[in-house]
Amino acid sequence: MTSEEIKSIIDLELKSESDLTNVLGLALTKCVVAPTRQKYLNSLDNTKSEYLWTVLEDSEDKSGYKIFYDEKENMFGLGIMSKNEELINIGYYGTFLETLYSM
């Protein structure tokens, strides 16, 4: 799967949002980032990791929530940055918008 294919999935879902400048207090036009594959640790077993596509950063300093896409599961989920500067997968929520509303 490519970055462009993932972006198309997100863009299709976002068509149902009337105001992309303020969804749950987030400026989606700034928070949605170009999909980038990054290593995420499993929240229950930090010896396990996988590469997921980061598609949203809710803060400019990267300290807040992230939304990722898992192409194997065809699902979006939430991540956070650990104190050790490692990304952690904290769970799957379904679609991009379902994940966004779960934040």
C-alpha positions as CSV (number, residue, x, y, z in Angstrom):
1,M,0.0,0.0,0.0
2,T,1.2,3.5,-0.8
3,S,1.0,6.8,1.1
4,E,-1.3,8.1,-1.7
5,E,-3.7,5.1,-1.3
6,I,-4.0,5.8,2.5
7,K,-4.5,9.5,1.9
8,S,-7.4,8.6,-0.5
9,I,-9.1,6.5,2.2
10,I,-8.9,9.4,4.7
11,D,-10.0,12.0,2.1
12,L,-13.1,9.9,1.2
13,E,-14.1,9.7,4.9
14,L,-13.5,13.4,5.5
15,K,-16.0,14.3,2.8
16,S,-18.7,13.6,5.4
17,E,-17.3,16.3,7.7
18,S,-18.7,19.8,7.0
19,D,-16.0,21.8,8.7
20,L,-12.4,20.4,8.5
21,T,-11.0,23.4,10.4
22,N,-12.5,22.3,13.7
23,V,-13.3,18.7,14.5
24,L,-13.2,18.0,18.2
25,G,-11.1,21.1,18.6
26,L,-8.5,19.9,16.1
27,A,-7.7,21.8,12.9
28,L,-7.6,18.8,10.6
29,T,-6.1,20.8,7.8
30,K,-3.0,21.1,10.0
31,C,-3.1,17.8,12.0
32,V,-3.5,15.3,9.1
33,V,0.0,14.6,7.9
34,A,1.3,12.8,4.9
35,P,1.1,9.0,5.8
36,T,4.5,7.9,7.0
37,R,5.5,4.4,8.0
38,Q,6.9,4.3,11.6
39,K,7.7,1.7,14.2
40,Y,5.1,1.3,17.0
41,L,5.6,-0.8,20.1
42,N,2.7,-3.0,21.3
43,S,1.2,-1.4,24.5
44,L,0.9,-4.8,26.3
45,D,4.3,-6.2,25.3
46,N,7.0,-3.6,24.4
47,T,9.2,-6.3,23.0
48,K,6.8,-6.6,20.0
49,S,6.7,-3.9,17.4
50,E,5.3,-3.3,13.9
51,Y,5.4,-0.7,11.2
52,L,2.2,1.4,10.9
53,W,1.3,4.5,8.9
54,T,1.1,7.7,11.0
55,V,-1.6,9.8,9.5
56,L,-2.4,12.4,12.2
57,E,-0.5,14.3,14.9
58,D,-2.8,16.2,17.3
59,S,0.0,18.5,18.5
60,E,2.8,20.3,16.8
61,D,5.4,19.2,19.3
62,K,4.4,15.5,18.6
63,S,3.6,14.9,22.3
64,G,-0.1,14.2,21.9
65,Y,-2.1,11.5,20.2
66,K,-1.4,10.1,16.8
67,I,-3.7,8.2,14.5
68,F,-2.1,5.4,12.5
69,Y,-3.3,3.1,9.8
70,D,-2.6,-0.6,9.8
71,E,-2.8,-1.9,6.2
72,K,-2.8,-5.6,7.4
73,E,-5.8,-5.0,9.6
74,N,-7.3,-2.3,7.3
75,M,-8.0,-0.3,10.5
76,F,-7.0,3.0,12.1
77,G,-5.9,3.3,15.7
78,L,-4.5,5.6,18.3
79,G,-0.9,5.9,19.3
80,I,1.1,8.0,21.7
81,M,4.8,8.9,22.2
82,S,6.5,7.3,25.2
83,K,8.9,9.1,27.6
84,N,11.6,7.3,25.7
85,E,10.5,8.9,22.4
86,E,9.1,5.6,21.1
87,L,5.6,5.3,19.5
88,I,3.2,3.0,21.2
89,N,0.0,1.5,19.6
90,I,-2.7,1.9,22.2
91,G,-5.5,0.4,20.3
92,Y,-7.6,0.0,17.1
93,Y,-10.9,1.9,16.6
94,G,-12.0,1.1,13.0
95,T,-12.3,3.9,10.5
96,F,-10.4,7.2,10.5
97,L,-13.4,9.1,11.8
98,E,-14.2,6.5,14.5
99,T,-10.6,6.7,15.7
100,L,-10.7,10.5,15.6
101,Y,-13.9,10.6,17.7
102,S,-12.3,8.2,20.2
103,M,-9.6,10.7,21.1
